[in-house]
Amino acid sequence: MNCRSDCGACCIVPSISSPLPGMPKGKPAGQRCLHLLSDYRCALFNDPRRPTVCGQFRAEDTVCGASAEQAFEILTLLELSTQG
């Protein structure tokens, strides 16, 4: 599966504990990544500063669903299930 246009759920919903340029403490869940462009593409996509966790993420039906709305719902449930 390829990332769908106009989604960005994976750059908004999950927390990222790795430092990112401009976000030295990572990104809290539900906060839009500073590097998510207005067209929902990652400004760091081919940049070596892109966190490994972001580079390892793969769009799959199980996490992205059939729409951006489903991706937000699924990723929110996954994020909530991993919080201590």
trRosetta pair geometry for C-beta under 8 A, 3 or more apart (Angstrom, degrees):
i j d omega theta_ij theta_ji phi_ij phi_ji
1 59 4.8 -114 105 116 101 97
1 60 5.8 142 36 -111 128 31
1 61 6.1 156 -48 -44 153 70
1 64 6.5 -170 130 50 148 144
2 59 6.3 37 159 67 15 144
3 7 6.7 -142 -180 45 87 130
3 10 8.0 -93 -121 22 115 132
3 59 4.7 -174 -77 -51 60 148
3 64 7.8 -150 -123 -117 54 148
4 7 4.8 86 76 -33 92 130
4 59 7.5 158 -10 -156 69 148
4 64 7.0 144 0 178 109 129
4 67 7.9 -96 86 -143 170 32
4 68 6.5 -132 89 -64 129 83
4 71 7.9 -158 37 -33 121 146
5 39 7.9 -44 -159 172 90 88
5 40 6.9 121 -174 68 49 127
6 39 7.6 -68 -80 -171 65 58
6 40 5.4 142 -116 13 25 149
6 68 6.4 -75 113 -58 78 150
7 10 7.8 39 122 6 111 83
7 40 5.8 132 50 171 44 148
7 64 7.5 8 -170 -150 160 103
7 68 4.1 -158 -118 -109 78 100
7 71 5.7 32 -166 50 122 158
8 11 4.8 -62 -167 49 78 109
8 12 5.6 64 134 -19 93 111
8 32 7.6 12 155 -134 129 94
8 36 5.3 83 -146 -159 123 134
8 40 3.8 -117 -47 -142 108 100
8 68 7.7 25 35 -144 65 118
9 12 5.9 -74 -142 45 30 102
9 13 5.2 8 178 -8 76 120
9 64 7.4 152 55 -124 133 69
9 68 6.2 172 -39 -161 112 72
9 71 3.8 175 23 125 161 112
9 72 4.8 -134 -120 -72 118 62
9 75 5.3 154 154 16 112 147
10 13 6.9 -40 -100 39 23 98
10 14 6.7 -5 -155 15 54 113
10 57 5.7 138 -175 163 143 154
10 59 7.7 -113 -27 -87 146 78
10 63 7.7 60 -85 138 107 123
10 64 7.9 -37 -44 -90 111 91
10 71 7.4 -66 -38 173 77 122
10 75 6.6 -154 -89 -104 56 153
11 32 6.9 34 126 -155 90 62
11 33 4.4 -84 -177 16 93 122
11 35 7.6 -115 -155 78 128 79
11 36 4.3 138 133 -81 143 124
11 40 7.6 167 40 -159 134 71
11 42 6.5 -173 -89 -86 141 94
11 54 8.0 47 -97 -129 83 115
12 30 6.8 8 160 -151 77 26
12 31 7.2 -151 -154 93 59 22
12 32 5.0 -16 -110 -97 90 62
12 33 7.1 -110 -74 -4 47 77
12 36 7.0 0 -59 -39 83 171
12 72 7.6 -20 82 -112 122 94
13 29 6.5 -5 166 -160 47 82
13 30 6.6 18 -131 -79 40 47
13 71 7.9 -160 -7 138 145 80
13 72 6.0 173 -69 -138 130 60
13 75 3.9 99 96 117 155 124
13 76 5.5 -104 -150 -66 123 65
13 79 5.8 -148 155 -28 92 142
14 29 6.1 -51 -164 -112 23 83
14 75 5.9 -93 -45 -178 89 111
14 78 7.4 -31 -90 96 105 108
14 79 5.2 -163 -109 -88 62 111
15 26 6.8 52 171 140 83 124
15 27 6.3 -176 -154 95 50 66
15 28 5.5 -28 -115 -153 96 33
15 29 4.1 -52 -50 -50 86 78
15 79 6.6 121 -2 -146 83 111
16 20 6.6 46 108 -36 138 120
16 23 7.9 64 79 116 116 138
16 26 4.8 -159 100 -166 69 97
16 27 4.3 35 39 40 101 99
16 33 7.4 37 9 -95 142 112
16 51 6.3 134 -178 59 128 166
16 53 6.2 172 -141 82 95 138
16 54 7.2 7 -124 -57 140 96
17 26 4.7 -54 -146 -94 19 165
17 53 8.0 91 44 -19 74 161
18 26 5.7 108 57 -101 30 101
18 51 4.1 130 97 -141 140 132
18 52 6.9 176 -100 37 167 79
18 53 5.5 174 1 9 134 119
19 23 6.8 174 -161 99 57 66
19 24 4.8 -7 -138 -152 114 45
19 25 6.9 14 -102 -52 79 12
19 26 6.1 -82 -83 -59 35 62
19 51 7.5 165 74 -88 41 113
20 23 4.1 17 60 57 100 106
20 24 7.8 -119 51 -69 48 24
20 26 6.7 90 -4 -124 91 38
20 27 6.4 14 8 -36 136 104
20 33 6.9 -74 145 -153 174 104
20 34 7.0 163 114 39 128 106
20 35 6.8 -123 172 -8 131 125
20 44 7.6 -131 -158 -20 103 165
20 49 7.7 95 -159 148 57 97
20 51 5.8 -66 -87 -34 84 115
21 34 7.8 -118 92 81 72 128
21 35 7.3 80 61 -64 98 124
21 44 7.1 159 26 -89 118 133
21 49 5.1 34 -37 151 118 142
22 34 4.8 -94 102 84 135 164
22 35 7.7 148 46 -50 127 89
23 26 6.2 -9 139 159 106 6
23 27 5.4 14 166 -68 154 80
23 33 7.4 -92 -11 -146 158 71
23 34 5.8 179 -38 4 112 122
27 31 5.5 -147 -175 78 88 110
27 33 5.5 -39 -105 -97 161 77
28 31 4.8 70 66 1 83 125
29 79 4.9 129 -133 -177 135 141
29 83 7.8 -68 -10 -72 156 119
32 36 5.5 -105 -179 47 93 135
33 36 4.6 106 65 -22 90 99
33 42 7.6 -3 94 -121 142 89
35 42 5.7 34 128 -160 106 72
35 43 4.3 -128 -166 45 83 100
35 44 4.8 -6 -177 -10 154 104
36 40 6.4 -9 -175 -133 100 44
36 41 7.7 151 -155 75 56 26
36 42 6.5 -37 -100 -100 55 58
36 43 7.5 -119 -59 -4 9 91
37 40 6.8 -73 73 4 73 12
37 41 4.9 -9 42 60 122 75
37 42 7.3 -163 -1 -91 93 7
37 43 5.4 122 -54 -56 99 90
41 45 6.7 -43 170 -39 93 135
42 45 4.3 124 81 -61 102 83
42 50 7.1 67 150 -120 134 125
42 54 7.1 141 -135 172 158 133
43 47 7.6 12 127 -9 62 138
44 47 4.1 -84 -155 45 67 124
44 49 6.0 -95 -145 82 122 88
44 50 4.0 152 139 -83 111 91
44 54 7.4 54 90 101 120 156
45 50 6.7 62 -118 -81 11 153
46 50 7.8 97 34 -13 5 138
47 50 5.1 120 72 -30 81 93
50 54 5.4 -105 173 78 96 127
50 55 5.7 109 116 -54 115 101
51 54 4.7 93 67 4 86 103
51 55 7.1 -159 98 -3 46 88
52 55 5.6 -61 -149 41 36 111
52 56 6.1 30 156 -19 70 110
53 56 5.9 -59 -144 38 29 109
53 57 6.9 44 153 -38 61 96
54 57 5.9 -41 -156 9 35 115
59 63 7.5 -134 -147 75 42 102
59 64 5.1 30 -162 -45 84 151
60 63 5.4 65 63 24 88 93
60 64 6.2 151 68 8 35 102
61 64 6.3 -72 -112 57 21 88
61 65 6.9 72 -169 -98 58 14
61 66 7.6 23 -144 -65 89 64
62 74 7.5 167 150 -173 46 146
63 71 7.0 46 138 -137 63 78
63 74 5.5 175 -154 123 41 131
63 75 6.2 63 -174 -75 90 83
63 78 6.9 -8 -126 -26 96 156
64 70 7.3 66 146 97 41 99
64 71 4.6 -9 -148 -99 53 107
64 74 7.3 -94 -42 56 8 144
65 69 7.7 -81 94 82 145 58
65 70 2.6 -126 124 123 159 125
65 71 5.3 -141 33 -56 102 55
65 73 7.1 43 -36 55 157 102
65 74 5.4 175 -38 -18 110 133
66 70 5.5 61 41 19 63 156
67 70 4.8 99 53 7 76 99
67 71 7.0 -131 99 -6 43 86
68 71 5.4 -51 -149 33 36 116
68 72 6.6 38 152 -19 66 100
69 72 5.9 -52 -154 33 32 110
69 73 6.6 30 149 -17 64 107
70 73 5.5 -55 -148 38 37 113
70 74 6.0 32 157 -17 71 107
71 74 6.0 -55 -140 40 28 107
71 75 6.0 19 164 -10 64 113
72 75 6.2 -60 -139 45 23 104
72 76 6.1 28 159 -23 61 111
73 76 5.9 -59 -149 34 24 112
73 77 6.6 22 156 -16 62 106
74 77 5.9 -57 -153 36 30 109
74 78 6.4 27 151 -16 65 108
75 78 5.5 -52 -144 40 36 113
75 79 6.1 40 155 -22 67 104
76 79 5.7 -52 -145 36 30 112
76 80 6.3 29 156 -17 64 107
77 80 5.8 -55 -146 38 29 110
77 81 6.3 28 156 -19 64 109
78 81 5.8 -59 -147 37 29 111
78 82 6.6 17 158 -13 64 110
79 82 6.2 -68 -152 38 29 103
79 83 6.9 38 152 -35 65 101
80 83 5.9 -46 -151 14 35 115
